[in-house]
Amino acid sequence: MNLPDIDLDFADREKILRLLKHHTAGIIKDNNLSKHNTGVYVQDIPTDPLTGIASIDYKDAEGRGYFKLDFLNVAVYDKVQNEAHLTELMTREPDWSKLQDEEFVKQLFHIGEYADLCKKLKPQSIEQLAALLAIIRPSKRYLQDSDWNTVMKEVWMRPTDDQYFFKKSHATAYAHAIVVQMNLLS
């Protein structure tokens, strides 16, 4: 079963989690249960009685019909005043040339360490920025030295191995958050 993967962004995820009955998702590696960084279940799921963490690995839980939500802390939203301000920040075309400035890129969510790649690829749209976000993930790193035509043909193809990749929906959402941040910083 392939359930949708839902990410919800918050300036402070703890505020919303205090209001919801939930269980923290679990990850099992080498027979050790640990807390998933962002995942929660708002439905009953078997949990470890000592930690309260879901006792089924999140990947196995999906196959059993459990629905994980990722509640993400995105500090970008701390500076957004209200819904109208957010809409304005999201819809205003950013100054894409700023992605050529290493000091500017270092301040940006998710791509701060990739100033060189921004300089090389020179993204000029949400779609290209989303693709850049996708190719910094392990399964698509091979595209970092490709031209935009090649990148756009291959970046959203699901990998055949287990390497981590970014789905187009996630990458596009993060690209929008980066545009918000770019416009806040400009």
PyMOL commands that set and color helices and strands:
alter all, ss='L'
color gray80, all
select helices_A, chain A and resi 13-17+58-63+75-79+83-91+96-100+102-105+115-121+126-135+138-145+148-154+168-185
alter helices_A, ss='H'
color red, helices_A
select strands_A, chain A and resi 6-10+23-29+32-41+53-57+68-73
alter strands_A, ss='S'
color yellow, strands_A
deselect
rebuild
show_as cartoon
